[in-house]
Amino acid sequence: MVKSAMEAKINWLRRIEGQVRGVAQMVADDRYCMDILHQVQAVKAALAKVENQILKDHAACCVSEAIASGDPAEQKEKFDELVDLFEKIKR
């Protein structure tokens, strides 16, 4: 059975949730700092993958629908959302 895109993202997020719990346990166990930092980097990379996929989905669906609608207000709204997101990412 082929998973839907939504199921795939949910599964990624559940794996990340498990990774974060693992990092918390490592901290509680007073594990070596570098080991913890490596796991934190893995969590960040996994989150970036999910973020990128959601962004691609948004562009393929929401943004393309706004463009196809021909409605300048809707197009500007979607454009502004993306600009706001990228400004937050740069901070």
Disulfide bonds with the S-S distance in Angstrom:
none
